[in-house]
Amino acid sequence: MHKITPSYYLGFRPKDLLSRKYSHILLLIFWPLFGIAFLILENWQRNYYPIYSPIDDFIPFCPPFIFAYYFWFIFMIGMLVYTFFYNLRSFRQYMWFIIITYTVTLIIYILFPNRQDLRPEVKPGGLITSFICHTYAFDTNTNVCPSIHVLGSLAVSFTAKNCEQMQRRWMQIAIHISTALICASTVFLKQHSIIDVVAALVVAALVYPLVYGKGRVASILSNGRAVTCAQ
């Protein structure tokens, strides 16, 4: 059973976390663990390798993309909540893709400390520039390659592509366009180099078949148990 309704959780008790019915809830533990690990890395001062490509010089700074950049939070939380309450397989796939790609990204940040020096000088004035200044202040220019923003957006797009309830054409178009705009916002706001985006695409391409493919590993991750492709 993959499709569910919110009533699925009415009988839940904490002791049920280890049961097959509710074990998927444990995947949510990754979020605070990731947050702590990322915060530690952000405060770990090291010698960073600058990420830069000549292509970055041809990408203009476009402040209005700040709205797409912040929409990322709604985008990711929306998919998390929807799949949690309506599709168990999609929730597991979504979470496992994030867990694997984000963990790989953290390892890269540890082994290959990196930063970008592309940010222009922005002075707060209107709403948009104030948002950008705020973003630059709390979201540092270190630990940028691969881009977590891109990986998270792709997680939403891939999950929607494989979720039964999201196969309507308008829904697929809206989600894929949102993904493209969010990915574009990372470079148009000078939050990332184009290399960060490409690196994220490579990581996503390598992990995709492990989570959304038809092999045994994908079956285990998406169903929560070892099953054959025929089952």
BALOBA-1460 file (C-alpha; in Angstrom, 3 decimals):
// residues 231
<rec num="1" residu="m" x="0.000" y="0.000" z="0.000"/>
<rec num="2" residu="h" x="1.429" y="3.345" z="-1.080"/>
<rec num="3" residu="k" x="-1.517" y="5.724" z="-1.186"/>
<rec num="4" residu="i" x="-2.798" y="6.747" z="2.233"/>
<rec num="5" residu="t" x="-4.801" y="9.521" z="3.892"/>
<rec num="6" residu="p" x="-4.048" y="11.546" z="7.042"/>
<rec num="7" residu="s" x="-6.239" y="9.123" z="9.002"/>
<rec num="8" residu="y" x="-3.459" y="6.562" z="8.530"/>
<rec num="9" residu="y" x="-1.721" y="8.108" z="11.548"/>
<rec num="10" residu="l" x="-4.685" y="8.171" z="13.927"/>
<rec num="11" residu="g" x="-3.536" y="5.060" z="15.757"/>
<rec num="12" residu="f" x="0.102" y="6.069" z="15.987"/>
<rec num="13" residu="r" x="1.937" y="5.777" z="19.286"/>
<rec num="14" residu="p" x="5.669" y="6.496" z="19.859"/>
<rec num="15" residu="k" x="6.267" y="2.814" z="20.555"/>
<rec num="16" residu="d" x="5.136" y="2.093" z="16.972"/>
<rec num="17" residu="l" x="8.158" y="3.816" z="15.402"/>
<rec num="18" residu="l" x="9.908" y="0.471" z="14.993"/>
<rec num="19" residu="s" x="6.884" y="-1.154" z="13.385"/>
<rec num="20" residu="r" x="6.739" y="-1.571" z="9.619"/>
<rec num="21" residu="k" x="3.638" y="0.614" z="9.441"/>
<rec num="22" residu="y" x="5.261" y="3.695" z="10.944"/>
<rec num="23" residu="s" x="9.014" y="3.126" z="10.590"/>
<rec num="24" residu="h" x="9.179" y="5.678" z="7.747"/>
<rec num="25" residu="i" x="8.680" y="8.430" z="10.337"/>
<rec num="26" residu="l" x="12.224" y="7.742" z="11.568"/>
<rec num="27" residu="l" x="13.543" y="9.157" z="8.289"/>
<rec num="28" residu="l" x="12.583" y="12.623" z="9.547"/>
<rec num="29" residu="i" x="15.383" y="12.391" z="12.109"/>
<rec num="30" residu="f" x="17.763" y="13.207" z="9.258"/>
<rec num="31" residu="w" x="16.645" y="16.856" z="9.158"/>
<rec num="32" residu="p" x="17.882" y="17.934" z="12.616"/>
<rec num="33" residu="l" x="21.018" y="15.822" z="12.193"/>
<rec num="34" residu="f" x="21.778" y="17.475" z="8.872"/>
<rec num="35" residu="g" x="21.082" y="20.920" z="10.307"/>
<rec num="36" residu="i" x="23.520" y="20.361" z="13.158"/>
<rec num="37" residu="a" x="26.214" y="18.961" z="10.853"/>
<rec num="38" residu="f" x="25.851" y="21.832" z="8.385"/>
<rec num="39" residu="l" x="25.970" y="24.410" z="11.176"/>
<rec num="40" residu="i" x="29.187" y="22.871" z="12.490"/>
<rec num="41" residu="l" x="30.740" y="23.018" z="9.024"/>
<rec num="42" residu="e" x="29.644" y="26.621" z="8.558"/>
<rec num="43" residu="n" x="31.448" y="27.590" z="11.768"/>
<rec num="44" residu="w" x="34.533" y="25.498" z="11.047"/>
<rec num="45" residu="q" x="37.004" y="28.018" z="9.656"/>
<rec num="46" residu="r" x="39.351" y="26.413" z="7.131"/>
<rec num="47" residu="n" x="41.231" y="27.182" z="3.949"/>
<rec num="48" residu="y" x="38.576" y="27.160" z="1.241"/>
<rec num="49" residu="y" x="39.047" y="26.424" z="-2.435"/>
<rec num="50" residu="p" x="37.335" y="29.122" z="-4.547"/>
<rec num="51" residu="i" x="34.811" y="27.804" z="-7.052"/>
<rec num="52" residu="y" x="34.738" y="29.778" z="-10.268"/>
<rec num="53" residu="s" x="34.080" y="29.373" z="-13.969"/>
<rec num="54" residu="p" x="34.484" y="32.015" z="-16.708"/>
<rec num="55" residu="i" x="30.846" y="31.288" z="-17.527"/>
<rec num="56" residu="d" x="29.909" y="32.942" z="-14.217"/>
<rec num="57" residu="d" x="31.011" y="36.289" z="-15.632"/>
<rec num="58" residu="f" x="28.378" y="36.050" z="-18.371"/>
<rec num="59" residu="i" x="25.539" y="35.367" z="-15.928"/>
<rec num="60" residu="p" x="23.986" y="38.688" z="-14.850"/>
<rec num="61" residu="f" x="22.978" y="39.514" z="-11.304"/>
<rec num="62" residu="c" x="19.155" y="39.486" z="-11.278"/>
<rec num="63" residu="p" x="17.660" y="40.489" z="-7.895"/>
<rec num="64" residu="p" x="14.040" y="39.423" z="-8.682"/>
<rec num="65" residu="f" x="15.199" y="35.791" z="-8.578"/>
<rec num="66" residu="i" x="15.233" y="36.144" z="-4.786"/>
<rec num="67" residu="f" x="11.563" y="35.120" z="-4.811"/>
<rec num="68" residu="a" x="12.346" y="31.828" z="-6.567"/>
<rec num="69" residu="y" x="15.264" y="31.301" z="-4.197"/>
<rec num="70" residu="y" x="13.026" y="31.589" z="-1.137"/>
<rec num="71" residu="f" x="10.199" y="29.600" z="-2.740"/>
<rec num="72" residu="w" x="12.571" y="26.637" z="-2.362"/>
<rec num="73" residu="f" x="11.579" y="26.332" z="1.303"/>
<rec num="74" residu="i" x="7.857" y="26.126" z="0.497"/>
<rec num="75" residu="f" x="8.622" y="23.791" z="-2.411"/>
<rec num="76" residu="m" x="10.503" y="21.288" z="-0.275"/>
<rec num="77" residu="i" x="8.285" y="21.442" z="2.802"/>
<rec num="78" residu="g" x="5.195" y="21.155" z="0.621"/>
<rec num="79" residu="m" x="6.417" y="17.928" z="-0.969"/>
<rec num="80" residu="l" x="7.516" y="16.561" z="2.401"/>
<rec num="81" residu="v" x="4.117" y="17.174" z="4.009"/>
<rec num="82" residu="y" x="2.091" y="15.989" z="1.016"/>
<rec num="83" residu="t" x="3.922" y="12.694" z="0.560"/>
<rec num="84" residu="f" x="4.017" y="12.056" z="4.313"/>
<rec num="85" residu="f" x="0.232" y="12.152" z="4.482"/>
<rec num="86" residu="y" x="-0.725" y="10.787" z="1.063"/>
<rec num="87" residu="n" x="1.929" y="8.492" z="-0.449"/>
<rec num="88" residu="l" x="4.330" y="6.363" z="1.600"/>
<rec num="89" residu="r" x="6.488" y="5.210" z="-1.307"/>
<rec num="90" residu="s" x="6.954" y="8.761" z="-2.580"/>
<rec num="91" residu="f" x="7.779" y="9.945" z="0.933"/>
<rec num="92" residu="r" x="10.465" y="7.266" z="1.315"/>
<rec num="93" residu="q" x="11.888" y="8.022" z="-2.123"/>
<rec num="94" residu="y" x="11.923" y="11.742" z="-1.417"/>
<rec num="95" residu="m" x="13.618" y="11.301" z="1.944"/>
<rec num="96" residu="w" x="16.164" y="8.738" z="0.770"/>
<rec num="97" residu="f" x="17.175" y="10.865" z="-2.200"/>
<rec num="98" residu="i" x="17.730" y="13.801" z="0.145"/>
<rec num="99" residu="i" x="19.490" y="11.706" z="2.783"/>
<rec num="100" residu="i" x="21.931" y="10.203" z="0.285"/>
<rec num="101" residu="t" x="22.641" y="13.351" z="-1.765"/>
<rec num="102" residu="y" x="22.892" y="15.671" z="1.222"/>
<rec num="103" residu="t" x="25.193" y="13.248" z="3.036"/>
<rec num="104" residu="v" x="27.423" y="12.999" z="-0.026"/>
<rec num="105" residu="t" x="27.433" y="16.790" z="-0.194"/>
<rec num="106" residu="l" x="28.487" y="17.113" z="3.453"/>
<rec num="107" residu="i" x="31.332" y="14.658" z="2.852"/>
<rec num="108" residu="i" x="32.465" y="16.740" z="-0.128"/>
<rec num="109" residu="y" x="32.358" y="19.882" z="2.006"/>
<rec num="110" residu="i" x="34.554" y="18.157" z="4.601"/>
<rec num="111" residu="l" x="37.083" y="16.725" z="2.162"/>
<rec num="112" residu="f" x="37.016" y="19.649" z="-0.272"/>
<rec num="113" residu="p" x="36.252" y="22.906" z="1.578"/>
<rec num="114" residu="n" x="34.987" y="25.377" z="-0.977"/>
<rec num="115" residu="r" x="33.587" y="28.861" z="-1.339"/>
<rec num="116" residu="q" x="32.507" y="31.333" z="-4.014"/>
<rec num="117" residu="d" x="33.496" y="34.987" z="-4.372"/>
<rec num="118" residu="l" x="30.884" y="36.105" z="-6.866"/>
<rec num="119" residu="r" x="28.620" y="38.244" z="-4.731"/>
<rec num="120" residu="p" x="28.239" y="41.884" z="-5.795"/>
<rec num="121" residu="e" x="27.999" y="44.686" z="-3.265"/>
<rec num="122" residu="v" x="24.321" y="45.140" z="-2.453"/>
<rec num="123" residu="k" x="22.962" y="47.918" z="-0.266"/>
<rec num="124" residu="p" x="19.549" y="47.535" z="1.377"/>
<rec num="125" residu="g" x="16.972" y="49.852" z="-0.069"/>
<rec num="126" residu="g" x="13.782" y="48.288" z="-1.346"/>
<rec num="127" residu="l" x="12.133" y="44.993" z="-0.455"/>
<rec num="128" residu="i" x="14.169" y="42.907" z="-2.894"/>
<rec num="129" residu="t" x="17.587" y="44.293" z="-2.003"/>
<rec num="130" residu="s" x="16.773" y="43.985" z="1.700"/>
<rec num="131" residu="f" x="15.951" y="40.314" z="1.193"/>
<rec num="132" residu="i" x="19.203" y="39.798" z="-0.693"/>
<rec num="133" residu="c" x="21.270" y="41.504" z="2.006"/>
<rec num="134" residu="h" x="19.561" y="39.346" z="4.612"/>
<rec num="135" residu="t" x="20.269" y="36.237" z="2.555"/>
<rec num="136" residu="y" x="23.927" y="37.123" z="2.108"/>
<rec num="137" residu="a" x="24.200" y="37.720" z="5.850"/>
<rec num="138" residu="f" x="22.854" y="34.379" z="7.094"/>
<rec num="139" residu="d" x="23.702" y="32.149" z="4.111"/>
<rec num="140" residu="t" x="27.487" y="32.353" z="3.878"/>
<rec num="141" residu="n" x="29.533" y="31.955" z="0.714"/>
<rec num="142" residu="t" x="31.199" y="28.768" z="2.003"/>
<rec num="143" residu="n" x="30.197" y="25.132" z="1.471"/>
<rec num="144" residu="v" x="28.562" y="25.755" z="-1.873"/>
<rec num="145" residu="c" x="29.635" y="22.969" z="-4.243"/>
<rec num="146" residu="p" x="27.511" y="20.940" z="-4.899"/>
<rec num="147" residu="s" x="24.483" y="23.158" z="-4.402"/>
<rec num="148" residu="i" x="22.035" y="21.899" z="-1.780"/>
<rec num="149" residu="h" x="19.415" y="24.242" z="-3.230"/>
<rec num="150" residu="v" x="19.664" y="22.440" z="-6.568"/>
<rec num="151" residu="l" x="19.657" y="18.957" z="-5.036"/>
<rec num="152" residu="g" x="16.587" y="19.744" z="-2.936"/>
<rec num="153" residu="s" x="14.711" y="21.116" z="-5.947"/>
<rec num="154" residu="l" x="15.554" y="18.044" z="-7.995"/>
<rec num="155" residu="a" x="14.307" y="15.845" z="-5.140"/>
<rec num="156" residu="v" x="10.898" y="17.509" z="-5.400"/>
<rec num="157" residu="s" x="10.849" y="17.213" z="-9.187"/>
<rec num="158" residu="f" x="11.886" y="13.541" z="-9.223"/>
<rec num="159" residu="t" x="9.379" y="12.642" z="-6.524"/>
<rec num="160" residu="a" x="6.562" y="14.384" z="-8.368"/>
<rec num="161" residu="k" x="7.531" y="12.526" z="-11.535"/>
<rec num="162" residu="n" x="7.138" y="9.202" z="-9.716"/>
<rec num="163" residu="c" x="4.145" y="10.029" z="-7.498"/>
<rec num="164" residu="e" x="0.793" y="8.624" z="-8.668"/>
<rec num="165" residu="q" x="-1.231" y="11.570" z="-7.407"/>
<rec num="166" residu="m" x="0.909" y="14.112" z="-9.245"/>
<rec num="167" residu="q" x="0.641" y="12.915" z="-12.825"/>
<rec num="168" residu="r" x="-1.659" y="15.661" z="-14.092"/>
<rec num="169" residu="r" x="0.041" y="17.558" z="-16.879"/>
<rec num="170" residu="w" x="-0.407" y="21.007" z="-15.340"/>
<rec num="171" residu="m" x="1.032" y="19.773" z="-12.054"/>
<rec num="172" residu="q" x="4.101" y="18.255" z="-13.704"/>
<rec num="173" residu="i" x="4.714" y="21.417" z="-15.736"/>
<rec num="174" residu="a" x="4.344" y="23.672" z="-12.680"/>
<rec num="175" residu="i" x="6.732" y="21.584" z="-10.578"/>
<rec num="176" residu="h" x="9.394" y="21.258" z="-13.282"/>
<rec num="177" residu="i" x="9.260" y="24.978" z="-14.087"/>
<rec num="178" residu="s" x="9.578" y="25.768" z="-10.380"/>
<rec num="179" residu="t" x="12.588" y="23.472" z="-10.176"/>
<rec num="180" residu="a" x="14.228" y="25.190" z="-13.143"/>
<rec num="181" residu="l" x="13.593" y="28.666" z="-11.705"/>
<rec num="182" residu="i" x="14.974" y="27.729" z="-8.287"/>
<rec num="183" residu="c" x="18.103" y="26.232" z="-9.840"/>
<rec num="184" residu="a" x="18.518" y="29.329" z="-12.001"/>
<rec num="185" residu="s" x="18.094" y="31.597" z="-8.984"/>
<rec num="186" residu="t" x="21.227" y="30.187" z="-7.371"/>
<rec num="187" residu="v" x="23.429" y="31.585" z="-10.146"/>
<rec num="188" residu="f" x="21.430" y="34.730" z="-10.970"/>
<rec num="189" residu="l" x="21.668" y="35.801" z="-7.324"/>
<rec num="190" residu="k" x="25.394" y="34.978" z="-7.301"/>
<rec num="191" residu="q" x="24.823" y="32.512" z="-4.482"/>
<rec num="192" residu="h" x="26.508" y="29.790" z="-6.518"/>
<rec num="193" residu="s" x="28.845" y="29.276" z="-9.420"/>
<rec num="194" residu="i" x="27.569" y="27.382" z="-12.442"/>
<rec num="195" residu="i" x="30.018" y="24.678" z="-11.340"/>
<rec num="196" residu="d" x="27.997" y="24.175" z="-8.150"/>
<rec num="197" residu="v" x="24.896" y="23.542" z="-10.232"/>
<rec num="198" residu="v" x="26.653" y="21.088" z="-12.551"/>
<rec num="199" residu="a" x="28.168" y="19.252" z="-9.573"/>
<rec num="200" residu="a" x="24.694" y="18.900" z="-8.048"/>
<rec num="201" residu="l" x="23.335" y="17.539" z="-11.335"/>
<rec num="202" residu="v" x="26.117" y="14.935" z="-11.415"/>
<rec num="203" residu="v" x="25.418" y="13.830" z="-7.832"/>
<rec num="204" residu="a" x="21.681" y="13.672" z="-8.581"/>
<rec num="205" residu="a" x="22.259" y="11.613" z="-11.741"/>
<rec num="206" residu="l" x="24.337" y="9.076" z="-9.811"/>
<rec num="207" residu="v" x="21.846" y="8.741" z="-6.955"/>
<rec num="208" residu="y" x="18.637" y="8.776" z="-9.025"/>
<rec num="209" residu="p" x="18.745" y="5.097" z="-10.102"/>
<rec num="210" residu="l" x="19.481" y="4.009" z="-6.528"/>
<rec num="211" residu="v" x="16.262" y="5.596" z="-5.285"/>
<rec num="212" residu="y" x="13.873" y="5.827" z="-8.231"/>
<rec num="213" residu="g" x="15.161" y="2.981" z="-10.408"/>
<rec num="214" residu="k" x="13.908" y="-0.580" z="-10.790"/>
<rec num="215" residu="g" x="16.756" y="-2.381" z="-9.020"/>
<rec num="216" residu="r" x="16.741" y="-4.162" z="-5.692"/>
<rec num="217" residu="v" x="18.210" y="-1.216" z="-3.765"/>
<rec num="218" residu="a" x="15.491" y="1.122" z="-5.062"/>
<rec num="219" residu="s" x="12.827" y="-1.434" z="-4.124"/>
<rec num="220" residu="i" x="14.133" y="-1.708" z="-0.582"/>
<rec num="221" residu="l" x="14.362" y="2.057" z="-0.120"/>
<rec num="222" residu="s" x="10.953" y="2.852" z="-1.580"/>
<rec num="223" residu="n" x="9.064" y="-0.002" z="0.060"/>
<rec num="224" residu="g" x="10.862" y="-0.200" z="3.379"/>
<rec num="225" residu="r" x="11.710" y="-3.880" z="2.957"/>
<rec num="226" residu="a" x="13.506" y="-6.231" z="0.595"/>
<rec num="227" residu="v" x="11.198" y="-7.062" z="-2.335"/>
<rec num="228" residu="t" x="11.717" y="-8.281" z="-5.842"/>
<rec num="229" residu="c" x="10.945" y="-6.110" z="-8.819"/>
<rec num="230" residu="a" x="8.067" y="-8.394" z="-9.692"/>
<rec num="231" residu="q" x="6.311" y="-7.904" z="-6.364"/>
